[in-house]
Amino acid sequence: MFDYLIVGAGFAGSVLAERLATVANKKVLIIDKRNHIAGNAYDHYDDAGILVHKYGPHIFHTNSKDVFDYLSLYTEWRNYQHRVLACVDGQMFQMPINLNTINAMYGLNLNSDQLEDFFASRAEKVKEVRTSEDVVVSKVGRELYEKFFKGYTKKQWDLDPSELHASVTARVPTRTNKDDRYFTDTYQAMPLHGYTRMFEKMLNHPNIKIMLNTDYKEVMNEISYKKLIFTGPVDEYFDYRFGKLPYRSINFKFETLDQEKFQETGTINYPNDYGFTRITEFKYLSGQKNPKTSIVYEFPTADGDPYYPIPKADNAELYKKYQTLADQLENTYFVGRLATYKYYNMDQVVAQSLATFKKIQRETLDLVADENADLR
């Protein structure tokens, strides 16, 4: 008899498994349909000995000391601040848009105050910022929106930015200084020996058993457990009762090249040219020295593994129907990006899982208190 059955061995499931096993001394079984742990953060060494991310680049960053300290229990870190260029009109410009970007693009020599005026002179008045298009044109105007955002977003989501919730482009800031880092979080680092090694240490506990290459639907009725933690697609759990929640997926094309370096930085975006959205070179992420280099092209697609919940109002309404069903279940928890149909960064999933563990602890204490009260 397991205390908890956890479906999914990614961040959400693994963090909860570790906390339940280590802190609460519970017996946990993790099931995953893939042949590996670590979910989409899974990485491995390719034939050239380069550490590559099977499901696209995962760059860790967080402002949460609690999250960083927790993961530090299971990994050492390599300091790394991600930098991105965008190929626009055949030239490379820093992304997110910043002072260097504008001065280089327009042959200007503006300072930060002047750049604020520059953006203000081009910004369009938007009565109510609702869409991803609204976010950008209201800040920097239509020309920069079309050069840097519109094409990339259209490829990524197969929707015009005017059809997408504001949260999509709001994730990418616009700066008036020369800060060319893609993220500005307090903690920016990569697991020194990779994500998979970190997960292996996290799950290395006698109270945790792992079953890979396993479809939970085929074995759930054969396993004895008290409570369920589900981190897969919530619509799948309920057999698509109200229809499928739409996702975007990605096809990855990996290449290993007989050269030390392919591009000038970790990731280069291609907002307007080619069928792919970006190219990432993994040696920037790992810091490895190797006479060869490995890169990955990302081609967004409608088919494949569910990666990105599509942030549209009608999809949010459909999810609410599934959320209502989920809330009615006892001893069942839905955690993570797929189970809550929301895009989370890795640190946000860890934070959500740690918060769920605290909730489980409170519920257990309340139950014990109620039982003791009944005995009085």
N, C-alpha and C positions, 0 to 999 in steps of 0.2 A: 504493500500500500504506500503510494506516494502522497505526501502532503500537498504537493503542487505539480500539476502538469503544465508545462510552458510550451506553447507552440511558437517556434521561431527562435533561432540562435543568434540574432543580430544584437544591436545595442540594447534594445528594450528588454528582450527576453534574458539576455546574459547578465545584465546588471541586476535584474530582479532575482535571477537564480543565485547569483553570488551572495546577495544580501540575505536572502531567505536561508541559504545554506550556512553562511558564516555567522551571521548575527542572530538569527532566529532558530538555528539548528534544525531546520526543516529538510525533509527528504524531497528532492526535486528531480523530475524527469524533463529534459528538453528534447523536443522533436523538431527536426527540420527536414524539409523535402530536398534540400540541396545536399551535396556530398561534402560540405565543409561548414564550419562555424564562422562567425563574424559577419554574417549577412552581406549587405552591399559594401561593407568596409573591408571585405576579404582581400588580402594581398598575398603575393607569392613571388618567388624568384624565377624569372623566365630563363630560357636556355642560355642567354648571355650573362646570367648571374645578376641581372638588374631587378630590383624590387618593383613590381608593377601592381597596379590596382585593377583587379579583374572587371570591376563595375564602374570604372571611371575614377578620376582623381578625387580623393577625400582629404581635404585640407582642414586640420583641426584648429579651431579658434574658439575662445570663450571669454566672457567677462566674469564667469562664476568661479570663485576660488574653491567653493565646495566641489564643483564638478571636476576641476583640474586636480585638486588634492585627492579626490576619490580615484580617478584614473591613474594617478601617480603611484598608487599602491601596486599597480600591475605593469607599469612600464617606466623606463627612463625616457627622457625626451631629447630631441634634437631641435634646437631653436630654428625656426623657419618662418619667414614672413613672405607670404605669397605676393607675387607681382604679375600683372596681366597687361598685355598689349592688345590693341584692337587694330586689325588691318582694315583701313578705311581709305578708299580712293588710291589703293596701291601703296600706301604709306603706313608706318607703324606709329600709333599714338598710345599714350598711357591711358589705362582704364582702371578705375573710374575716372571720369572727366575731372581734370584738375587744372591748376594754373599752367602747368607745363603743357598740357594737352592743347589748351586754347592758344597759347602763345606760339606753339609749333604749327598748329593747323592754319592759323591766320597770319603768321609772320608778325606778331605783335610783341610788345614788351610790357604787358600789363602787370600791375601789382595786385594784391588781394582785394583792396578796396575798389580798384578799377574793374576787376573781374566781376565783382558783385553788380556794378553798374552795367557791365556788358551783358550779363545774364538778364538783368531786369529789363534792359532795352529790347531783348528778344523774346522774353517770356510772354505767353498768351494768357489773357485773363480767363480763368475757368471758374464758373460760378460755384460748382460743387465737384471736388476731385473724387471721382468714383472709379475710373478705369486706369489701366496702366499707361495709356496715352495721355490722360489728363495729368498724371504725376509728372511726366517728363516735360511736356510742352508748357506747363505752368511754371516750371523752374528755369528751363534753358531755351525754350523756343522750339520751333518745328524743324529747323535745319539740323540741329544736333540730334534731335529725336530721330530723324530719318537716317542720319549717318550712323549712329551708334546703337540705337534701340529697336527700331521698327523691324528691320530685316531679321535681326537675331531672335527677337521675340516671336516673329511669324514662323521661323524655322523651328524654334524650340517647342512651340505649342500648337502649330498649325491653325492659329487664330490671329486675327488682327489684334494689336494691343488695346484697341477700343472695345474689344469684347471681353477683356480679361480684368479681373479685380485689380485694384490699385496696388495690392501687396506685391505683385510680381516685380514691377520695375522699382517699387519703393525700396526693395532690398539692395539696390545699387545706388550708393550716394553720389552726390555731385559736390566737389570740394572747391574752395576758393584759395587753398594753399597748394604747396608743392608735394604733399604727401601722396606718393604713388603706390602705397601698399593697398592691396585689395581689401584687407580687413584692418580694423584699428583696435581690435579687442586687446585686453590686458594680457591674456595668455595666448600666444601663438606658437605652436610647436608641432612636430610630428613624432609619433612613437618611434623611439630610437631603432628598434628592431622590427618595426612594422605592426600593423593592427592585428594581424592573425596571432602573432606571438603574445600580444597583450591579452587577447581573448582566451588563449590557451591557459595563461596564468590565472585569469579571472575564473575560469571554469574548472580549474584543477582542485577539486574538493571532494572528499569521500561521500558527501551527501548529494552530489550531483551526478546523474547519469545522462548520457547523451545518445540519442538515436538519430543518425543521419540517413539520407536517402529514404525518408519515411513520410508518407502522406498521413497526416493526423487523422483524416476521416476513416482511413482503413484500419486504424489500430485503437482509436479512442474507446471503443466498446470492449476492448480486450484488456484495458489497463485500469487498475484500481487507483483512484486518486480522490482527494477531498475537494480541491479547488483548482480552477483553470485560469491561466493567464494566456490571453490570445493576442498575438502581435501581427497576425496576417490580415488580409483584406476583410473588413467587416462585412461587406456584401457577400463574400464567399461563405463566411461563417453561417449566414442566414439563407444560404442557397439562392441568392439573388432574388429574394422574394419581391422586391420592388423594382428590379432591374439592376443592371451593372453600373457601378460607379466608374466614370471614365478616368483613365490615366494616360500619361505620356510615357513612352519608353525610349530607350536609346540602343542603337546598334553600335558596337565598338569595333574599330579596325586598328589592330596593333601592328606595329612594324619595328623591327630591330635593324639599325643601320650601322654600316662599317665606318663610323665617324664618331669623334668624341662629343660633338655638340650639333644639334639640329637647328635650334632657334635661340633667341636672345633672352628668353625668360621662361618661367615654368609653364605658362599657358598663353596662347595667342588666340583671341576671338576673331571670327570671320563673320561679321554681321550681315554682309551684303553679297559676298562671293561664295561660290561652291555650295555643295549640299550639306557639308558638315558645319557645326557651329563653332568648334574650337579644336585646337591641337594642344596636348599636354606632353611635356617631356619629363619623364619620371626621375631622372638623375637630379634635377633641381630639388625635388621633394625629398629624396633619400640622402642626398649629399654624397653619393657613391662616386668613386673614381673608376672609370672603365673605358677602354679604348673604343667600345661600342656605345650606342645609345638606343633607348627604346621610347617610342612615342605612341600615342593613341589619338585617333580621330573619333569624334562623336557625331553620329547621325541620328537625330531625333526621329521617332517613328510612333505610330499609333499602336503597333503590335509588339508584343514581347512582355517581359517582366514589368509589373507596375512600379514605376519609379516616382512619378510626380502627379499627385492629385491635381486636377485641373480646376483652378479657382474661379468658378463662375457661379452666379447666384442660383441657377437651377440645380447645379450639382450640390451646392450647400443644402438646398431644400431636400434633395434626395437623401443625402447623408443623415439629415435630422430624423428621417423615418427609421433608418437603421439604428441611430443612436437611441431612439426611444425603445426599440426592442432590446438593445444592449443593457440599458438602464434597468430593465425589468428582471434581468437574470440575477439570481443569487449565487454567491461564491464564484463569480466569473468577472474577470477584469480585462478590459480592452486597452492596450497600451501601444504607443508608437505611431509612426506615420500612417501605415496602412490601416491600422485598427481604428484610428480616429480621423482618417481622411483629411490630414493636414500636413503641409510641408514643414518639417522640422530640420534644423541643423543637427549634427551629431550631439553637440553639447546639450541641446534642448531635449533630445530623446533621453539622454542620461539623467538630466534634471527631472524629467517627467517620471522616469522609472524610480529614482530615489524618493520622489514625493509619493508615488504609489506604494512603495515599501513602507513609508511612515504611516500612510493611511491604513495599510493592512495591520501594522502594529497597533494602531489606535483601536481598530475594530476588534482585534484579539483581546486587548486589555478591557474594552467595554464589555465583551462577551463574558470574560472571566468575572468581572465585577457583577454583572447581572446574575451569573450562576451562583456566586457567593451570597448575593442578596436573597436569592430564592431559598438558600439553605438556612437562613437565619430564622 
